[in-house]
Amino acid sequence: MTPVFRLSIFICFIGLFFSCSSPTNDAPEQLPETQLYFPPTNSDDWENYTLNELNWNENELQPLLDFVETRNSKAFIILKDGKIALEWYSEDFNKDKNHTWNSAGKTLVAYTMGIAQEEGFLNINESSQIYLGENWSSMTDAQEKNISIWHHLTMTTGMDYTVEDNSCTNSTDLLYKNEPATFWYYHNAGYRLNLDIIANATETDFTNYFNTKIKNKIGMQGFWLPVGCFNLYFSTARSMARFGLLNLNQGVWDNTTIISDINYLNAMTSRSQNLNQAYGYLWWLNGKNNFKIPQYENTFTGSLIPDAPTDLVAGLGKDDQKLYVVPSQNLVVVRLGDAAGSSTFGPSSFDNELWIRINALTD
C-alpha cells in the first residue's frame, strides 16, 4: 500500500450522499459530491483505495500497523467513503474468520429496536413490562411499570447493579435500587432484556428478526451465540465494517432503506441523558463534556477519546472490540482481537492511543 494526507472536509448530509468542500483562504472551493461506495450484498468483493489516492502519510503506515499488531489485535480495517483504505490481519486470523463483538454488539440491538418501533411493534417510551410480562423482576408491580424500554436502551433502569451477578436476567437478580433515569450504570442485565423485548413484541425469535431486517439486507455474515448470561455476536471484521457503513449512511444501504426513522437514528447516536453525556442508545459518543465508564459510578470530566474526532460514535466491547464511525471524515474503523492491555468492558486507554496513530496516518 502507499500513503496519503487528509483533505479537510466539512460534511453535509444530502439524501443518501455527503457533499464535500475544502476550505481555502478565500471562498470555499466546491468539490464534487462524494457518493459512498457499498460492497455487493451477495459477495465479499470490496473496492479499495490506495494510500496514494487518499494522499495519506505513508511514513505513518508501518508505525500504525506495528502498534496494532503488538497490542494483540486480530483484525484492523479502515474504510474511507465506504472503500477499504487499510486492511490488516494477524498471522493466525484472516478476513473469513469470525470473532466476538462482545458489547460492541449492543449497537446491533439498538438498530433492531429502532426497526421494531418503526414497524409499529413497540414504542420505546412504553413500559417494558408490556413486553416482558408481569413479574419479570423481583421489584414491585409499580416499580416494574415505571421502567420504560428507553431506560433499557440508555442504561438508566435504576435496577440494582450491586447484585452478585449483574449480567444475568434471573428475576432474583433484578432488584430496585434507584428511580429510573436518576442514575446511570453500565448494567448488562438491563441491556440484555432488550433482546427479549424485541422478540416478544415482534412475536418471533430475536435472531431471525435481526437476520431478516439487517444482516441479510446488507450482506453481513455471522451469528448470535449464548455465552453464559450473554448473547454475543460473532462475525468477520468486514461484516462489522458493513454495519459501520450502514450507520455512516444513516440507515440506508446503497439504495435499500433499512430504517427510515431519522429521529430515532439521531437520538440513538446523540446524548440520551445528562447522567453520562457520552452515551446514546447503546452507542458511545465522543466529544462530550463528561463520561462514565463500565464498573464505575464516578463521572469523569472531558471527552471520552480526546484525540479522536469529536463527532465519532462507537460500539465498544470487552477486550477492545472497536467499531468507530466518523461522519465528518466518512470513516469507519474496525478493530477485533484480544485485550490490548488490561481487560475492560468498553472504553479503554487503547482508544486514544490508537487514534493518535490513525490521525498521524490520515493527516
C-alpha positions, 0 to 999 in steps of 0.5 A: 500500500502507499500513503496519503494526507487528509483533505479537510472536509466539512460534511453535509448530509444530502439524501443518501450522499455527503457533499464535500468542500475544502476550505481555502483562504478565500471562498470555499472551493466546491468539490464534487459530491462524494457518493459512498461506495457499498460492497455487493450484498451477495459477495465479499468483493470490496473496492479499495483505495490506495494510500496514494489516492487518499494522499495519506502519510505513508511514513505513518503506515508501518508505525500504525500497523506495528502498534496494532499488531503488538497490542494483540489485535486480530483484525484492523480495517479502515474504510474511507467513503465506504472503500477499504483504505487499510486492511490488516490481519494477524498471522493466525486470523484472516478476513473469513474468520469470525470473532466476538463483538462482545458489547460492541454488539449492543449497537446491533440491538439498538438498530433492531429496536429502532426497526421494531418501533418503526414497524409499529411493534413497540414504542420505546417510551412504553413500559417494558413490562408490556413486553416482558410480562408481569413479574419479570423482576423481583421489584414491585408491580409499580416499580416494574411499570415505571421502567420504560424500554428507553431506560433499557436502551440508555442504561438508566433502569435504576435496577440494582447493579450491586447484585452478585451477578449483574449480567444475568436476567434471573428475576432474583437478580433484578432488584430496585435500587434507584428511580429510573433515569436518576442514575446511570450504570453500565448494567448488562442485565438491563441491556440484555432484556432488550433482546427479549423485548424485541422478540416478544413484541415482534412475536418471533425469535430475536435472531431471525428478526435481526437476520431478516431486517439487517444482516441479510439486507446488507450482506453481513455474515455471522451469528448470535451465540449464548455465552453464559448470561450473554448473547454475543455476536460473532462475525468477520471484521468486514461484516462489522465494517458493513454495519459501520457503513450502514450507520455512516449512511444513516440507515440506508444501504446503497439504495435499500432503506433499512430504517427510515426513522431519522429521529430515532437514528439521531437520538440513538447516536446523540446524548440520551441523558445528562447522567453520562453525556457520552452515551446514546442508545447503546452507542458511545459518543465522543466529544462530550463534556463528561463520561462514565465508564463500565464498573464505575459510578464516578463521572469523569470530566472531558471527552471520552477519546480526546484525540479522536474526532469529536463527532465519532460514535462507537460500539465498544466491547470487552477486550477492545472490540472497536467499531468507530464511525466518523461522519465528518471524515466518512470513516469507519474503523474496525478493530477485533482481537484480544485485550490490548492491555488490561481487560475492560468492558468498553472504553479503554486507554487503547482508544486514544492511543490508537487514534493518535496513530490513525490521525498521524496516518490520515493527516 
